[in-house]
């Protein structure tokens, strides 16, 4: 059984920073694309950022470009989302996801979600 462990999040003021972490120790991590997805209350979950397994190519949603950075540490089976210059609109539950780059069907794992609240 694969367990995804998330940490980080919480309350930040506008303009502040937070870092989210996610670990999935039971898989061959280098074969997985990993990502973060945000879901504000009452809205659908959407991709925020992704880092591919090959070449560590990254991609970001337009609202977070230049403010958020996704990274991965293959030695620790861990990926991160550094969130800077936070805005109230960033308030959401953030879910981490690991998907096998070739066979994602049964090899996709989600975290349970971390709440991020940006408020003064």
Secondary structure by P-SEA (a helix, b strand, c coil): cbbbbbbbbcccccccbbbbbbbbccccccccccbbbbbcccccccccccccccccbbbbcccccccbbbbbcccccbbbbbbcccccccccbbbbbbbcccccccccccccbbbbbbcc
